[in-house]
């Protein structure tokens, strides 16, 4: 199940982001380590059109976080997707969470096309996104530079198929 993020979820997210490298992979350069409530709040004020979501297990334990960003193209973008605890990764929970977010996008934004950006070396995320139908665009979308290191970022696109 997914729910809209509330400020009471912040401590959970902060506990998942255990180092600078994970924060960079999860959030790009919009935040600095350690992640603080103040940074999160400032980001939300700066981008009021963006929506944060938490993924919950049947026992109501939170396991994931993501953001949906409206774009001028009309196709929303998934961002800042994180399955929190390392012990929860690799179990298909990310795939289930992404599927729920795609349904939320279909209902809220009436869109059948969704974009996202992923670091080219994040093979686990790429496999997860491909498993729900995202297609990796062959050209590099951008290069992010942080502390003199280049991160090559690829775009992935999902298009719902209602024919079958």
N, C-alpha and C positions, 0 to 999 in steps of 0.2 A: 504494500500500500504506500501511496505517497501523500504527503501533507505539505501545505505551505510552511516555509520556515518562519519561526518566531524567534525573538531575541533570546528566549529561554533555551534554544538549540545551540547557541554559540559555544558554550563550554564543551559540548560534545564534539563539535567540529574542531575546536582548538586542540582538544586532546588527541585527535586523529593526526594532526599536522605536527609531526614530531621532529622535523628538521627542515633546514632551508631548501635543500634539494627537492623534497616532496612538495613544499609550498610552491616552488617555482614551476614544477611539473604540473601541479594541480591548478594554479592560479596565475601563472605567468608573472609579469612584473608589476601587477597592480597592487600587490601586498608585499610587505617585508616581514621576515621572520624575526621574532616570534609574532604570529598572527594575534592581533588584539581586537577587542570589541570595538574600540574607537575606529580602527581601520575599516572594519566591516560596516559599521554604522555610516561612516563618511562615504563609503562606496555606494551604499543604498540611497543616501541622500542625493549623490551625484547622478545616479542612474535609477530614478523612480519607476521607469517602465520595465525594468528587469525583475524577474521573479525567481526566488530561491525555493527549492524543494528539498525535503528530507524523505528518504526511503525508510520504511519500517518493516520489520519482520512481523509475522502473525502474533508474536508475544509482545508487540509494541516496542521492541528494542530498536533504536535507530541504527541503521547500517550504512547509509549513503547520503550524499549531498550533491546537488546540481543546480545550475542556473539556466534559465531560458531567457534568451535575449531576442527581442523583436528586431528585425532588420528592415531597412528601407525597401529591400527587394520584396518584402512580404513573407519571405521564408524565414521563420525563426531559426535561431542557432542555439545548440546546446553548448554549455561551457561549464568549466570548473566541476567536472564530474569526478567524484571521489567515492570509492567504496572504502569506508573508514579504516577499520582495523585490518592489518595485514592478514590475520587469521580468517577473515571473512572473504578474502579475495580468492579467485580461482574456483569458486563454487557455483557459478552461474547467477549469483545475485546481481551483478552488474548488468547482465543481459536482461534480467527481469525488471530492474529499475529503469533501464533505457526504454524498454517496451512500454512501461507505465508513463514515462515522460512523453513518448511519442503519442500516446493516446491523449494525454493532457493537451499537447500541442494541437492535435486534430480537433479537439473539442473547443479549446479556448481561442485558437488562432485560425481555425478553419483552413489549415494548411496541410498539404500532403507531402511537402518537401521541407526537409530540415538539413541544416548545415552544421558542421562542427570542425574544429581545428585540433590536430593532434601532433605531438612531437613524434618525428619519424622513428625514433628509437623506442617508443613506448609500445612494444609489440603486443603486450597483454591487452592494452586498451584497443589497439587496432583490431585484434582478433575479436574482442567483445563487440565492437561496433559493427564489424563485418557480419557477425553472427545474427544480428537483428536486421541486416539489410543495407547498411551504409556501404557506399562504394568509395574507395580511395581514389582521389583524383591524381593522375600521374605527375602533374607538375607541382613543384614546391610552391606553396601559397605565400610563404614568407620565411624570413630568418630572424629570429629573436636573439639579440646579443645581451648577455648578462655576465658581468665580471669578466669581460674579454673572452667569453666562450660563446660560440654560435650554436643555436638550437634550430634545426631545420624543421619547419612546421608544414604539415600537409593538411589540405582541406578534404573532408569526407562529406558526402551527400547521401541522404536517404530520400527516396521517393516511394510513397505508398502505392501499392498495386491493388486496385479494387476489382480487377478483372477476374481473379480466380478465387 
